[in-house]
Amino acid sequence: MTPRRLPLLGLAVVAGVLWWRLRPDAPAPSEQPASHGELRAVSWLASWTPTTPRTPVGRIAGYVWAAPLTVAGMLLGSLSGTTPEVRDGVLLFVGAGGVAGWMLRWRGFSAATLGHVIVAAGHPDAALLRHELVHVRQAERWGPLFVPLYLAGLLRYGYRHNPFERAAYSEQRRPPVNLA
Ligand SMILES: [Zn+2]
């Protein structure tokens, strides 16, 4: 092992740990007792489900700020072998196959969201869409910072207890609002 390869080794170890932490098989947050002594910032993040920006300027700023993530999402979507549709202001790839579909199924995920792109393995139901749209709103607020913040949450708390996922799961469980 030459010193020049050490950073690469470090990167591989971090990637491996993150990959391991990204397991959807842990019990859902609701089945776990709330942890005491949690940092207030973490509890706040876990309870914050940002809404769609209200003004046109705010909405445009959200698209621009989340654009680096959206580009990554488009790359993932391009590996899904499907044509996207526009729904709720996002690009939605339904029934992902190819490399993207294989990656989702391998990790046991129904969908993945990157910026304003949602790649779904099958046909997402309303609850799953609510979950993924929380990640869209999080990306609009945090922009490129969302990636290191999400990974830090993943590293510290694992997938299910990552505050960003707790927020998304609480929205997923919420009964849909009946506007009729
Ligand atoms: Zn999620």
Residues whose N, C-alpha, C, O or C-beta is under 5 A from the ligand:
A	BS01	ZN	E165 A168
